[in-house]
């Protein structure tokens, strides 16, 4: 009878423990239906050193526009290796270490810290002497984010629409594992040559109003392990099975002895 009671108590403890684990794996626990307004700040990424920009120029004079579009092509050796040809393998202009790009006629232009909208306006003004009613189209060719730590598929992901949230980035990485700490996700951002570290909580609705909800290009999202993962790597997890087995054997012996 005592043995059956012990089994019952152990089963209840395991059941309650599993419920607690399930609660830990859920996002925004207990949140009711609601509507949130995102924080009122710009999500448009700013241009940084090392970015590759595709700058398309069109006007009523296609021949004149072609001169400015030629900068998007990169020189590459042909198959024979004897001559050079223009080939759009990785099109775009690299923002150099001074935060500048070089354009025909216009010359050197500092673009670091500008948004695409700001650069578009600046180019439209700069091209007025050379083109009539120029139309500018700018895209980031190397917009990417990296997700590391306790996720299913840690990797670097290219972002085609130039806008991605923390939740979307984690979704691309296959979501957090059972050992990911959902309360303290680290976002690493580079700004003015310095690394900035910010924390977000996936269980708080304030996440949607955080200025770090949307990621910048080259941001890194790191999911640290929770206490359960730390426990698995501890000495306690190594000896615990042996302790439980010994305790179980002791219970069986005592139970049989007092029959």
C-alpha positions in Angstrom: 0.0 0.0 0.0 2.8 2.4 0.9 4.6 1.5 -2.4 1.4 2.4 -4.4 1.1 5.7 -2.6 4.7 6.6 -3.5 4.0 5.8 -7.1 0.9 8.0 -7.1 2.7 10.9 -5.5 5.6 10.6 -8.0 3.1 10.6 -10.9 1.4 13.7 -9.6 4.7 15.5 -9.2 5.8 14.6 -12.8 2.4 15.9 -14.1 2.7 19.2 -12.3 6.3 19.6 -13.4 5.3 19.0 -17.0 2.6 21.7 -16.7 5.1 24.1 -15.4 7.4 23.4 -18.4 4.6 23.9 -20.8 3.9 27.3 -19.3 7.5 28.2 -19.6 7.5 27.4 -23.4 4.5 29.7 -24.1 4.9 33.2 -25.4 2.9 36.1 -23.8 1.4 33.9 -21.2 -2.1 34.9 -20.1 -2.5 37.7 -22.6 -6.1 38.4 -23.5 -7.4 39.7 -26.9 -6.2 43.3 -27.4 -4.9 45.8 -29.9 -1.5 47.4 -29.6 0.0 50.5 -31.2 3.6 50.0 -32.3 6.1 52.5 -30.9 6.1 55.7 -33.0 9.7 55.7 -34.3 11.2 55.0 -37.7 11.9 51.5 -38.7 13.7 52.5 -41.9 17.3 51.2 -41.6 20.1 53.6 -41.9 23.1 53.1 -44.2 26.2 51.8 -42.4 29.8 51.2 -43.4 30.1 47.9 -45.3 26.6 48.1 -46.8 26.1 47.3 -50.5 23.6 49.7 -52.2 22.0 49.1 -55.5 21.2 52.6 -56.9 19.0 52.6 -60.0 18.6 55.8 -62.0 16.0 56.4 -64.7 15.0 59.4 -66.7 13.7 60.6 -70.1 17.2 60.1 -71.5 18.1 56.3 -71.0 21.5 56.8 -72.5 22.5 59.4 -69.9 21.0 57.4 -67.1 23.0 54.3 -68.2 26.2 56.1 -67.0 24.9 56.3 -63.4 23.6 52.7 -63.5 26.9 51.3 -64.6 28.3 51.7 -61.1 26.1 48.8 -59.9 28.0 46.3 -62.0 31.3 44.8 -60.7 34.3 44.0 -62.9 35.2 40.3 -63.1 37.6 38.3 -65.2 36.1 36.4 -68.1 36.6 32.7 -68.6 39.9 33.1 -70.4 41.2 35.5 -67.8 42.7 37.8 -70.5 40.3 40.7 -70.5 37.8 42.4 -68.1 34.1 42.6 -68.7 31.2 44.0 -66.7 29.1 41.4 -65.1 26.4 41.8 -62.5 27.5 39.1 -60.1 27.1 41.0 -56.9 25.6 44.3 -58.1 25.8 47.4 -56.0 28.1 50.1 -54.4 30.0 49.3 -51.3 30.0 51.9 -48.6 33.6 52.4 -47.8 35.3 52.8 -44.4 34.7 56.5 -44.5 31.0 55.9 -45.0 31.1 57.1 -48.6 30.3 56.0 -52.1 31.7 57.2 -55.5 29.3 58.2 -58.3 30.0 59.4 -61.8 29.8 63.1 -62.3 28.7 63.6 -58.6 32.0 62.2 -57.2 32.4 61.2 -53.5 29.2 61.3 -51.4 29.0 60.6 -47.7 26.0 58.3 -47.1 26.7 56.8 -43.6 23.8 57.3 -41.3 21.3 58.3 -44.0 18.1 56.4 -44.7 17.2 55.4 -48.3 14.7 58.2 -48.4 17.3 60.8 -47.4 19.8 59.5 -49.9 17.1 59.4 -52.7 16.4 63.1 -52.1 20.1 64.0 -52.0 20.7 62.2 -55.3 17.7 63.7 -57.0 19.1 67.2 -56.3 22.7 66.2 -57.3 21.5 64.7 -60.6 19.5 67.8 -61.7 22.4 69.2 -63.8 22.8 65.9 -65.7 19.3 64.4 -66.0 15.8 65.7 -66.4 13.4 64.5 -63.7 15.6 61.7 -62.5 13.9 58.8 -60.7 16.0 57.0 -58.0 15.5 53.5 -56.7 17.7 52.3 -53.8 18.0 48.8 -52.3 20.2 47.2 -49.7 21.9 44.2 -51.3 23.3 42.7 -48.1 20.5 43.2 -45.5 20.8 40.3 -43.2 20.5 39.3 -39.5 22.1 36.6 -37.5 20.3 34.4 -34.9 22.4 32.4 -32.5 22.0 30.4 -29.3 19.1 28.2 -28.3 17.2 28.1 -31.5 16.5 25.2 -33.9 18.5 26.5 -36.8 21.1 29.2 -35.8 22.3 31.0 -39.0 22.6 34.2 -40.9 19.5 35.1 -42.9 19.1 37.5 -45.8 16.1 39.8 -45.6 14.7 40.8 -49.0 12.1 43.3 -47.8 14.6 45.2 -45.6 12.3 45.0 -42.5 12.2 42.2 -40.0 11.1 41.9 -36.4 12.7 39.9 -33.6 9.8 37.4 -33.7 10.2 37.0 -37.5 13.9 36.4 -37.2 13.4 33.8 -34.5 10.7 32.2 -36.8 13.3 32.0 -39.6 15.6 30.2 -37.2 12.9 27.6 -36.4 11.9 29.1 -33.1 13.5 28.7 -29.7 14.3 25.3 -28.3 12.8 24.1 -25.1 16.0 25.4 -23.4 15.9 28.9 -24.7 15.4 31.8 -22.2 12.3 33.6 -23.5 12.6 36.3 -20.8 16.0 37.7 -21.8 16.8 37.7 -25.5 19.9 39.7 -26.4 19.9 42.0 -29.5 23.4 43.1 -30.6 23.5 46.2 -32.8 26.4 48.1 -34.3 26.2 51.8 -34.2 28.9 54.3 -35.1 31.5 51.5 -34.9 30.4 50.5 -31.4 28.5 47.4 -30.3 25.2 48.1 -28.5 23.6 45.4 -26.3 19.8 45.4 -25.7 17.5 42.9 -23.9 14.0 42.0 -24.9 11.4 39.9 -23.1 9.3 37.6 -25.3 6.7 37.2 -22.6 5.9 40.9 -22.2 3.6 42.8 -24.5 5.9 45.8 -24.2 8.1 44.0 -26.8 5.9 45.3 -29.6 6.5 48.9 -28.4 10.2 48.5 -28.0 12.5 50.3 -30.3 14.4 47.0 -30.7 11.3 45.1 -32.0 12.4 45.7 -35.5 16.0 44.8 -36.4 18.6 46.7 -38.3 20.9 45.1 -41.0 23.7 43.0 -39.5 22.0 42.8 -36.1 22.6 39.7 -34.0 19.9 38.0 -31.9 21.3 35.7 -29.2 19.0 33.4 -27.2 20.8 32.3 -24.0 20.1 29.0 -22.3 17.6 28.8 -19.5 18.2 27.2 -16.1 17.1 23.8 -17.3 19.9 23.8 -19.9 22.4 24.9 -17.2 21.1 22.1 -15.0 21.8 19.5 -17.7 25.4 20.6 -17.9 25.9 20.5 -14.1 27.3 17.7 -12.0 23.8 17.3 -10.4 22.3 16.0 -13.6 25.1 13.4 -13.8 24.6 12.0 -10.4 20.8 12.5 -10.1 19.8 9.3 -12.0 22.0 7.2 -9.7 20.5 8.9 -6.7 16.9 8.3 -7.9 17.7 4.7 -8.7 19.2 4.2 -5.2 16.2 5.9 -3.6 13.8 3.8 -5.6 15.6 0.6 -4.6 15.6 1.7 -1.0 11.8 2.3 -1.1 11.2 -1.1 -2.5 13.3 -2.8 0.1 11.7 -1.0 3.0 8.2 -1.6 1.5 8.9 -5.4 1.2 10.4 -5.5 4.7 7.3 -4.0 6.4 4.8 -6.2 4.5 
